[in-house]
Amino acid sequence: MELRDQFAIAILPAIYRDTCIEWREIGTGPVDEHWRDGLALEAYWKTDEMLKMHDYKFIKQNQNEETT
């Protein structure tokens, strides 16, 4: 299992919880039977964004260390 998968698994419960709270607040529910797939895709999208930020910060940190 890759780090990306582990991050997605870690944030999936929070995405599920937030989605259920939102549905409860607006009085709706799942639109179709593939709603769980959408939540998983959102978890991977957020994971990819987190990893991009981590890589960006790591690269910037290394550039700063090389210039000092």
C-alpha positions in Angstrom: 0.0 0.0 0.0 1.4 3.4 -1.0 1.6 6.5 1.2 -1.1 8.0 -1.0 -3.5 5.2 -0.2 -2.8 5.4 3.5 -3.5 9.2 3.5 -6.8 8.7 1.5 -7.9 6.0 4.0 -7.0 8.3 6.9 -9.1 11.2 5.7 -12.1 9.2 4.2 -14.0 9.0 7.6 -13.9 12.8 7.9 -15.2 13.3 4.4 -17.9 10.8 5.0 -18.9 12.5 8.3 -18.9 16.0 6.7 -21.0 14.8 3.8 -23.6 13.2 6.1 -23.7 16.3 8.2 -24.3 18.5 5.1 -27.0 16.2 3.9 -28.7 16.3 7.3 -28.5 20.1 7.4 -30.0 20.6 3.9 -32.5 17.7 4.2 -31.2 15.6 1.3 -29.3 12.3 0.8 -27.3 10.5 -1.8 -28.1 11.3 -5.3 -27.4 7.9 -6.8 -25.9 4.5 -5.8 -22.4 5.6 -6.6 -22.1 8.3 -3.9 -19.5 6.2 -2.0 -17.3 6.2 -5.1 -17.5 10.0 -5.2 -16.4 10.2 -1.6 -13.4 8.0 -2.3 -12.4 10.1 -5.3 -12.6 13.2 -3.2 -10.4 11.6 -0.6 -7.8 10.8 -3.3 -8.1 14.3 -4.7 -7.5 15.9 -1.3 -4.6 13.5 -0.7 -3.0 14.5 -4.0 -3.3 18.1 -3.0 -1.7 17.5 0.4 1.2 15.6 -1.2 1.7 18.4 -3.7 1.9 20.9 -0.9 4.3 18.6 1.1 6.5 18.3 -2.0 6.4 22.1 -2.6 7.4 22.9 1.0 10.2 20.2 0.9 11.6 21.6 -2.4 11.4 25.2 -1.1 13.1 24.2 2.2 15.9 22.5 0.3 16.4 25.5 -2.0 16.6 27.8 1.1 19.2 25.5 2.7 21.3 25.5 -0.5 21.4 29.3 -0.7 22.4 29.8 2.9 
